[in-house]
Amino acid sequence: MTTVDPYSSSTPDPTMGSKTPFEFPREYHFPPFFTRQVNTTTHRSQLEKWSSLVQAYGKHHRLFKLSLSSPQAQDLFHNQTLDRRLSLADARELVEFMRQEGRAEWIGNPKDADVAYLYWRTPDEWARELEEWADATGQKNAVLTLWELTEGEATVGTDIRGLDQEILQKALQVLVKRGKAQIFGHGDEQGVKFF
């Protein structure tokens, strides 16, 4: 029986994500990568490499939220071969670094939050993806439900399929502000029209 991490995606879909194992970068196989570096320049480089790793891992597994206490985070932050792990304090610092870079957003109070949105694509990037999809598929001026956007036949084979609903809302708000979309309805009965 497969267990589902409630923070990995809003809708588990066996067709989503890669079937191939994630390939960790070479830095992941060196013990110092898991130890906070004291030199400021080296530490910043370490955070940038960890950020790139987390984004690549999130994209590979289609993670839209990351709980620092989840099994997936434990898998990501723990190299069992080396028996080294990133401490919880260092993982929190990493997510905060990613937040400052626009690649993560804490859910709840940042001081004690355990879960963050993981932006391997930012809401702006998702907005651009949605706009390009609507243009390429002739969906402009048509009203679509949010379900159709993320689960409908028209999105099969696209990165939009299975998109977390909260991140979808953030991307749509970007388009609304730009005058490229309008949202109709409330709650589960929302729809969107692209211009």
C-alpha positions in Angstrom: 0.0 0.0 0.0 1.3 3.4 -0.9 1.3 6.2 1.6 0.6 9.7 0.4 2.3 12.7 1.9 -0.4 15.3 2.4 2.1 18.1 1.7 3.4 16.7 -1.6 0.5 17.5 -4.0 -3.1 18.4 -3.8 -4.2 15.5 -5.9 -2.0 12.4 -6.1 -1.9 11.1 -9.7 0.1 8.0 -10.6 0.8 9.5 -14.0 2.5 12.5 -12.5 6.2 12.8 -11.6 9.0 10.8 -12.9 9.2 7.0 -12.8 13.0 7.2 -12.8 14.9 7.6 -9.5 16.1 11.1 -8.7 19.8 11.7 -9.4 21.4 13.7 -6.6 24.2 16.1 -7.6 27.8 15.3 -6.8 27.9 17.7 -3.8 25.2 15.5 -2.1 27.9 12.8 -1.8 30.4 14.9 0.2 30.0 15.1 4.0 30.8 18.9 4.2 27.6 19.5 2.2 25.6 18.6 5.3 27.6 20.7 7.7 26.9 24.4 7.9 29.9 26.3 6.5 31.3 29.1 8.6 32.7 31.2 5.8 30.0 33.6 4.6 30.8 33.2 0.9 31.1 29.4 1.2 27.8 29.2 3.2 26.0 31.3 0.6 27.2 28.9 -2.1 26.1 26.0 0.0 22.6 27.5 0.4 22.4 28.1 -3.4 23.4 24.5 -4.1 20.9 23.2 -1.6 18.2 25.5 -3.1 18.9 24.1 -6.6 18.8 20.6 -5.3 15.5 21.1 -3.5 13.9 22.7 -6.6 15.2 19.9 -8.8 13.9 17.3 -6.3 10.6 19.0 -6.1 10.2 19.2 -9.8 11.2 15.6 -10.3 8.7 14.4 -7.7 6.2 17.2 -8.4 6.2 18.4 -4.9 4.3 21.7 -4.4 4.6 21.7 -0.6 7.4 20.6 1.6 7.0 19.6 5.2 10.4 19.6 7.0 9.2 16.7 9.1 7.7 14.6 6.2 9.3 11.3 5.0 10.2 13.0 1.7 12.1 15.8 3.5 13.9 13.1 5.5 14.8 11.4 2.3 16.0 14.6 0.7 17.9 15.9 3.7 19.4 12.6 4.8 22.2 10.8 2.8 22.0 7.3 4.2 25.1 6.2 2.5 27.2 8.9 4.3 25.0 8.7 7.4 24.8 12.5 7.2 21.7 14.7 7.5 20.9 18.4 7.3 19.8 19.5 10.7 16.3 20.8 11.2 17.7 24.3 12.0 19.8 24.2 8.8 16.8 23.0 6.8 14.7 25.9 8.2 17.5 28.3 7.3 17.5 26.8 3.8 13.8 27.3 3.3 14.1 30.9 4.6 16.9 31.5 2.1 14.7 30.1 -0.6 11.8 32.3 0.5 14.1 35.4 0.2 15.0 34.2 -3.3 11.3 33.8 -4.2 11.5 29.9 -4.4 9.5 29.1 -1.2 6.8 30.5 1.0 6.1 29.5 4.5 2.6 28.3 5.2 1.6 29.8 8.6 3.8 31.7 11.0 7.4 31.6 9.7 8.8 31.4 13.2 7.3 27.9 13.9 6.1 26.8 10.5 7.0 23.3 9.3 5.5 23.5 5.8 6.3 25.7 2.9 5.2 26.1 -0.7 8.0 24.9 -2.9 8.4 27.0 -6.0 10.4 25.0 -8.5 8.2 27.3 -10.7 7.2 30.6 -9.1 3.5 31.8 -9.4 4.7 34.2 -12.1 6.3 31.3 -14.1 3.1 29.2 -13.6 1.1 32.2 -14.8 3.2 32.4 -18.0 2.8 28.7 -18.5 -1.0 29.0 -18.1 -1.2 31.9 -20.5 0.9 30.1 -23.1 -1.2 26.9 -22.7 -4.5 28.9 -23.1 -3.1 30.6 -26.3 -1.7 27.3 -27.8 -4.9 25.3 -27.1 -7.3 28.0 -28.2 -8.8 28.4 -24.7 -8.8 32.2 -24.8 -12.3 33.6 -24.1 -13.6 30.2 -23.0 -14.7 29.7 -19.4 -12.9 26.7 -17.8 -13.3 25.3 -14.3 -10.2 25.1 -12.2 -10.6 21.3 -12.3 -10.5 21.3 -16.1 -7.2 23.3 -15.8 -5.5 20.8 -13.6 -7.2 17.5 -14.3 -9.0 17.9 -17.6 -8.2 16.2 -20.9 -6.7 19.4 -22.4 -3.9 19.4 -19.9 -2.8 15.8 -20.3 1.0 15.8 -20.9 1.5 19.3 -19.7 3.1 20.5 -16.4 -0.2 22.2 -15.6 -1.8 18.8 -15.0 -1.9 18.0 -11.3 -0.9 21.6 -10.3 -1.6 22.3 -6.6 -4.8 24.3 -6.3 -3.3 26.9 -4.0 -0.4 27.5 -6.4 -2.9 27.6 -9.3 -4.8 30.3 -7.4 -1.6 32.3 -6.9 -0.8 32.0 -10.6 -4.3 33.0 -11.7 -4.1 36.1 -9.4 -1.0 37.1 -11.3 -2.9 36.9 -14.6 -5.9 38.7 -13.1 -3.6 41.6 -12.0 -2.2 41.7 -15.6 -5.7 41.8 -17.1 -5.1 38.4 -18.8 -7.7 36.4 -16.9 -10.9 36.7 -14.8 -12.0 34.4 -12.1 -15.7 33.5 -11.6 -17.6 31.9 -8.8 -16.5 30.8 -5.3 -14.9 27.8 -3.6 -15.1 24.6 -5.5 -17.2 26.1 -8.2 -14.7 28.6 -9.5 -14.0 29.1 -13.2 -11.5 31.2 -15.1 -11.6 33.0 -18.5 -8.3 33.8 -20.2 -8.0 37.0 -22.4 
